[in-house]
Amino acid sequence: MQAALDGLLLQNRGKLYTRAVCLAAQGENTLYAGEANCPPDALFDLASLTKLLTTTMALILVGEGHFSLEDPVAKLLPEGTLGPAAARWLCEVPFWRLLAHSAGAPAWYPFYCRPTGFYESLDSLIETQPPVQGTVYSDVGYMLVGEVVCAQSGNTLPQNLARLNNALGTQFAYNPQNPLACVETEFGNRVEMAMCAERHLAYHGWRHWDVQIQGQANDGNCFYFWNGTAGHAGAFGTTQDLLALARLYLQEGATHSGKQLLPAALTAASLQDKGGARGLGWNLEGTFPHGAGHTGFTGTALWLCAQKRTAAALLATRLPLPGPPDLQAFRRQVFTTIYEGL
């Protein structure tokens, strides 16, 4: 396994990413640790892996009885927050559907292009773009999950994240204090600039496209609209941090110290297919052999296999390269190699 994974990491450097680090463990035993042009404890912009952290924050609150997975989303937000169109939609949507990407939320919208607040913009969006049917992976839905976490806990997302860090012994962070300790991502928001142009939407506050982003959330909505702190993106972390998160689910909600942070029934439910190969936060499709995981736009991925009590974090930075490259086949190859080597 060691030689095969070393080869995969090194041969794809410069083709799929500029930097990469991988850490895999079974229980407390390290199976593999390797890197390409990157220190093993490098701090990465986790991008959409943030959604797993937001999911976990929400499930902690559910386990403590703050609210139920079946509660309609509209009930979980402060009264008067939602506009009429969004209220009609979300009064019929149970919270768990946001976690499973089946609530009907639009996949993406650049809220920073509008001069209004989130809920006013959301209402206008829903009026013109009715809720979609089936499973649609949605950043917008997870912005709402973050808002529910804040409303139901009475605390900010950073405060909820600090609580999770304390329980797991991790150092996940929004807006990291030392940007130079972070791995660089894109040269400006070139991808999002193109996405906005395709939609004929104008924005004039872009970061310069010739300067690499470092220590700031790459995601435009998170950085420009949510000031670096959002439910769908914005968290930074290491491979060690991600394996600690994975162990929480592999150990049926118990932390490294033995504390039951999540009810076992909730961790089991989160890894079950709710439709469209989606669990509660987790992705169950073929990129993650015999298990579950999640990926992030910057090049990040986390995989776990409950049957084998195994997890792996594969963090790479793909955005500096032209394209940028698609990492799905590479991720599948790495995780398959780990699984077959058990």
Legacy VTK file of the C-alpha trace (Angstrom):
# vtk DataFile Version 3.0
C-alpha trace
ASCII
DATASET POLYDATA
POINTS 342 float
0.000 0.000 0.000
2.746 2.469 0.964
4.586 2.228 -2.343
1.407 2.318 -4.429
0.075 5.431 -2.669
3.457 7.165 -2.737
3.527 6.570 -6.477
0.013 7.940 -6.967
0.788 11.102 -5.022
4.069 11.842 -6.739
3.111 10.973 -10.324
0.072 13.280 -10.252
1.851 16.288 -8.794
1.865 19.051 -11.390
-0.838 17.271 -13.395
-3.786 17.253 -10.963
-2.504 19.472 -8.142
0.460 21.486 -6.945
0.447 20.178 -3.353
-1.113 17.151 -1.685
-1.109 15.270 1.596
-2.839 12.014 2.508
-3.410 10.343 5.871
-5.247 7.050 6.430
-5.942 5.183 9.669
-7.776 2.128 10.916
-8.927 2.814 14.438
-5.978 4.487 16.105
-3.420 2.802 13.820
-1.956 4.819 10.978
-2.142 2.931 7.680
-0.540 5.525 5.460
0.955 9.006 5.670
2.344 10.669 2.579
2.687 14.019 0.907
3.754 15.696 -2.334
5.382 19.126 -2.036
3.497 19.704 1.221
4.182 19.376 4.974
2.036 16.685 6.640
0.383 19.158 9.016
-0.495 21.701 6.316
-3.645 23.758 6.853
-6.031 23.547 3.890
-9.103 25.483 2.878
-11.536 22.583 3.300
-14.190 24.180 1.056
-17.325 21.991 1.077
-15.923 19.626 3.706
-17.177 22.456 5.919
-20.623 20.956 5.309
-19.631 17.882 7.347
-18.675 20.142 10.245
-21.964 22.039 9.974
-23.829 18.718 9.798
-22.109 17.539 12.964
-22.903 20.792 14.787
-26.560 20.382 13.806
-26.707 16.722 14.852
-25.229 17.598 18.249
-28.117 20.018 18.765
-30.627 17.395 17.610
-29.126 14.876 20.020
-29.459 17.386 22.847
-33.138 17.909 22.052
-32.952 21.476 20.723
-34.980 20.413 17.691
-35.911 17.373 15.596
-34.773 16.246 12.167
-38.459 16.242 11.215
-39.099 19.849 12.260
-39.901 22.139 9.330
-37.022 24.464 8.548
-39.228 27.556 8.841
-39.945 26.682 12.478
-36.215 26.591 13.289
-35.396 30.125 12.157
-36.270 33.321 14.052
-39.862 34.423 13.488
-40.206 36.933 10.697
-36.846 36.044 9.161
-38.186 34.444 5.989
-39.920 36.294 3.193
-43.290 34.995 1.964
-42.000 32.816 -0.892
-39.273 31.198 1.204
-41.681 30.748 4.138
-44.192 28.889 1.957
-41.406 26.612 0.778
-39.624 25.969 4.072
-42.720 25.451 6.192
-43.168 22.186 4.265
-39.540 21.015 4.347
-38.273 18.852 7.247
-34.794 19.836 8.391
-33.178 16.520 7.440
-33.836 17.248 3.785
-31.406 20.173 3.915
-28.717 17.763 5.152
-29.563 15.259 2.394
-29.684 17.892 -0.377
-33.295 17.069 -1.159
-35.016 20.204 0.216
-35.382 21.837 -3.184
-32.790 24.560 -2.558
-31.024 26.015 -5.614
-27.577 24.549 -6.154
-25.724 27.879 -6.144
-26.274 31.608 -6.341
-23.757 34.463 -5.916
-25.428 36.409 -3.113
-22.571 38.911 -3.177
-23.955 40.172 -6.504
-27.068 41.535 -4.759
-27.200 44.611 -2.492
-29.720 42.959 -0.143
-29.437 40.592 2.830
-29.518 36.803 2.641
-33.183 36.251 3.408
-34.435 38.999 1.108
-32.246 37.687 -1.704
-33.341 34.120 -0.986
-36.990 35.124 -1.192
-36.471 36.818 -4.556
-34.565 33.769 -5.766
-37.339 31.359 -4.762
-39.966 33.550 -6.419
-38.173 33.309 -9.748
-36.651 29.830 -9.339
-39.153 27.483 -7.630
-37.842 24.655 -5.413
-36.394 21.798 -7.443
-37.413 18.169 -7.094
-35.191 15.257 -6.102
-31.579 15.416 -4.957
-29.667 18.550 -5.940
-26.361 19.265 -4.211
-26.829 22.738 -2.766
-24.577 25.360 -1.224
-27.688 27.466 -0.601
-29.255 24.679 1.452
-26.197 24.500 3.686
-26.183 28.247 4.195
-29.605 27.621 5.728
-28.233 24.747 7.826
-25.665 27.167 9.233
-28.410 29.668 10.024
-30.431 26.976 11.831
-27.365 25.983 13.895
-26.904 29.601 14.986
-30.590 30.140 15.747
-31.052 26.902 17.705
-27.792 27.092 19.657
-27.902 30.829 20.345
-24.239 30.956 19.308
-22.276 31.896 16.196
-20.789 29.310 13.849
-17.255 29.976 15.185
-18.550 29.374 18.716
-20.189 26.122 17.638
-16.994 25.119 15.866
-14.941 25.891 18.990
-17.227 23.578 20.949
-16.687 20.818 18.378
-12.924 21.380 18.476
-12.957 21.056 22.252
-14.804 17.748 22.053
-12.687 16.247 19.259
-9.291 17.721 20.120
-9.165 19.371 16.705
-8.184 22.827 15.472
-10.661 23.537 12.700
-10.925 27.285 12.108
-12.730 29.969 10.158
-10.545 32.912 9.087
-7.276 31.343 10.345
-5.067 33.661 12.368
-1.905 32.846 10.408
-2.686 32.940 6.665
0.903 32.050 5.767
0.450 28.659 7.448
-2.274 27.818 4.904
-1.888 26.163 1.523
-2.584 28.515 -1.400
-5.655 28.002 -3.592
-6.855 29.837 -6.714
-5.478 32.938 -8.449
-8.422 35.176 -7.576
-11.924 33.786 -8.076
-11.501 33.035 -11.780
-13.972 30.131 -11.785
-16.703 32.109 -10.036
-16.058 35.123 -12.244
-16.878 32.919 -15.228
-19.957 31.481 -13.489
-21.285 34.987 -12.811
-20.544 36.082 -16.368
-22.524 33.090 -17.694
-25.499 34.282 -15.633
-25.029 37.924 -16.710
-24.467 38.941 -13.084
-22.062 41.754 -12.242
-19.775 42.047 -9.223
-17.012 44.616 -8.758
-15.293 43.504 -5.563
-13.293 40.529 -6.834
-9.902 39.688 -5.373
-7.174 40.263 -7.944
-6.968 37.402 -10.433
-3.163 37.441 -10.550
-2.708 36.930 -6.790
-3.087 33.498 -5.177
-5.608 33.269 -2.357
-3.996 32.158 0.903
-5.578 31.918 4.338
-8.921 33.254 3.110
-11.952 31.220 2.081
-11.704 30.551 -1.636
-15.493 30.297 -1.922
-16.963 33.604 -3.091
-20.203 33.487 -1.136
-18.327 32.622 2.037
-15.667 35.306 1.611
-17.547 38.225 0.052
-21.010 37.700 1.521
-20.579 35.798 4.821
-17.220 37.346 5.871
-15.449 33.993 5.865
-17.902 32.163 8.118
-20.675 30.078 6.570
-22.421 26.735 6.793
-21.429 25.580 3.319
-17.736 26.560 3.162
-14.979 28.501 4.896
-13.430 26.121 7.440
-9.718 25.289 7.432
-8.148 22.128 8.819
-5.529 19.390 8.504
-5.657 15.698 7.646
-5.358 14.924 11.371
-8.372 17.114 12.114
-10.444 15.367 9.456
-9.583 11.889 10.708
-10.702 12.938 14.187
-14.036 13.989 12.694
-14.319 10.702 10.807
-13.593 8.710 13.975
-16.603 10.342 15.631
-18.789 8.601 13.056
-16.771 5.365 13.026
-17.091 5.197 16.831
-20.886 5.692 16.722
-20.781 9.214 18.088
-18.129 8.721 20.774
-15.088 11.006 20.988
-11.491 9.936 21.559
-12.047 10.395 25.298
-15.095 8.133 25.271
-17.690 10.903 25.646
-20.896 10.283 23.680
-21.095 13.477 21.645
-23.703 12.170 19.186
-26.354 9.481 19.737
-25.323 6.293 17.925
-28.676 6.272 16.113
-27.874 9.644 14.556
-24.450 8.625 13.289
-25.962 5.463 11.824
-28.749 7.462 10.164
-26.282 9.963 8.744
-24.489 7.203 6.801
-27.672 5.711 5.322
-28.908 6.576 1.836
-31.778 9.078 2.034
-32.060 9.190 -1.745
-29.692 10.155 -4.524
-26.749 8.465 -2.764
-26.865 11.091 -0.025
-26.897 10.530 3.711
-27.135 13.319 6.274
-24.255 15.426 5.053
-22.355 12.448 3.670
-22.006 11.368 0.041
-22.422 7.631 -0.633
-21.567 7.405 -4.337
-18.759 5.575 -6.110
-15.926 7.975 -5.332
-16.084 6.507 -1.823
-15.795 2.686 -2.142
-17.707 0.666 0.454
-18.319 3.756 2.551
-19.087 7.459 2.587
-17.299 10.737 2.208
-17.315 14.272 0.904
-15.249 16.422 -1.424
-14.399 20.110 -1.618
-13.945 22.469 -4.567
-10.359 23.358 -3.645
-9.325 19.691 -3.996
-10.144 18.249 -0.579
-11.741 14.879 0.249
-12.569 12.728 3.284
-13.551 9.051 3.110
-14.619 6.558 5.760
-15.568 2.890 5.752
-17.575 1.947 8.836
-17.281 -1.790 8.091
-13.472 -1.616 8.297
-13.296 1.205 10.902
-11.069 3.035 8.418
-10.841 6.638 7.271
-8.630 8.638 4.936
-8.182 12.349 4.276
-6.786 13.368 0.892
-6.094 17.095 0.675
-4.817 18.572 -2.578
-4.766 22.004 -4.161
-5.962 21.780 -7.770
-7.080 25.342 -8.446
-3.690 26.856 -9.418
-3.592 24.527 -12.444
-5.362 25.176 -15.775
-8.818 23.678 -16.018
-8.834 23.180 -13.078
-8.312 19.382 -13.155
-11.034 16.935 -12.071
-9.807 14.841 -9.122
-12.671 12.331 -8.862
-10.943 9.405 -10.596
-7.740 10.050 -8.634
-9.617 10.166 -5.338
-11.417 6.922 -6.140
-8.088 5.286 -6.993
-6.489 6.397 -3.715
-9.412 5.297 -1.542
-9.762 2.000 -3.420
-6.057 1.306 -2.944
-6.437 1.867 0.801
-9.540 -0.316 1.009
-7.999 -3.171 -0.967
-4.844 -2.998 1.143
-6.693 -3.620 4.416
LINES 1 343
342 0 1 2 3 4 5 6 7 8 9 10 11 12 13 14 15 16 17 18 19 20 21 22 23 24 25 26 27 28 29 30 31 32 33 34 35 36 37 38 39 40 41 42 43 44 45 46 47 48 49 50 51 52 53 54 55 56 57 58 59 60 61 62 63 64 65 66 67 68 69 70 71 72 73 74 75 76 77 78 79 80 81 82 83 84 85 86 87 88 89 90 91 92 93 94 95 96 97 98 99 100 101 102 103 104 105 106 107 108 109 110 111 112 113 114 115 116 117 118 119 120 121 122 123 124 125 126 127 128 129 130 131 132 133 134 135 136 137 138 139 140 141 142 143 144 145 146 147 148 149 150 151 152 153 154 155 156 157 158 159 160 161 162 163 164 165 166 167 168 169 170 171 172 173 174 175 176 177 178 179 180 181 182 183 184 185 186 187 188 189 190 191 192 193 194 195 196 197 198 199 200 201 202 203 204 205 206 207 208 209 210 211 212 213 214 215 216 217 218 219 220 221 222 223 224 225 226 227 228 229 230 231 232 233 234 235 236 237 238 239 240 241 242 243 244 245 246 247 248 249 250 251 252 253 254 255 256 257 258 259 260 261 262 263 264 265 266 267 268 269 270 271 272 273 274 275 276 277 278 279 280 281 282 283 284 285 286 287 288 289 290 291 292 293 294 295 296 297 298 299 300 301 302 303 304 305 306 307 308 309 310 311 312 313 314 315 316 317 318 319 320 321 322 323 324 325 326 327 328 329 330 331 332 333 334 335 336 337 338 339 340 341
